[in-house]
Amino acid sequence: MPVVRYTIRLPDLNMALPCRVSVYAEGGKTKIGMMKPSAMLKMLSDSPALSRVAQEVEEAIIQMIAEAK
């Protein structure tokens, strides 16, 4: 999986990214979770450009989590 890197100079997105991925145990199973960047960004901005970046980041993280399972 390639590393996804963004250089963003917009304050709204900087508050939402980088995204945290949590790894934890629950009921004897290892779980991987995250808050979706697209949902977090909606609270901060209605910019279509930022929304597209957040969606790209979200898709990359979801793919990384799927590959980790």
N, C-alpha and C positions, 0 to 999 in steps of 0.2 A: 504494500500500500504506500503510495507516495505521500510525502509530508505536505500538508496544505498550509501555506503561509500567506498571510495577508498583511499588508502595511496600510492601515486605515488611520486617517488623521481626523476622523469625525468623532466628536465626544460621545454622541449617542451610542455608537457601536462599541466604542472602547469600554463602556460600562457593562455591555453584555458579553463581550469576548475578552479573554479566552474563556472557553467553556470548560466547566468542571465535569469530570466523569468520575463517578463514585463506584468503588468495588467494595462490596460488603457481604456478609454472611447472614442468611435468614432461613430459619427452618432446616439447617444443615446443608443448605445449598449456597453456592457463591452466586451473587447477583451483580449485574453491572447496570448502572442507571445514569441518567443525565437529565438536565432541564433542557428543553428544546430551545435553541438560540432564536428560532423564529417567534416563538411565544414570548420570550423575554424581551426581544426587540420591539414587539408590538406595543409593549408598555412604555417604551421610550421614544419611539419615532414612527411616523407613518410614511417614511421615505421609501419609494419603490426600489431605489438603488440599494439601500441598506437591507431591505427585505430579501433581495436576490442574493446578496452576500451571505446573509444569515442562513438562507435555505441551502446554499452550497456547503457551508460549514456543517450544518445539521446533517446533510446527506453523507458527507465524509465521515463524520463521527459515528453515525448509525452503521455505516459499512465497516468501520474499524471494530465496533462492538460486535457485529455479526461475525466477523472473522475471528474474534477472540473466543467465541463460544465453542 
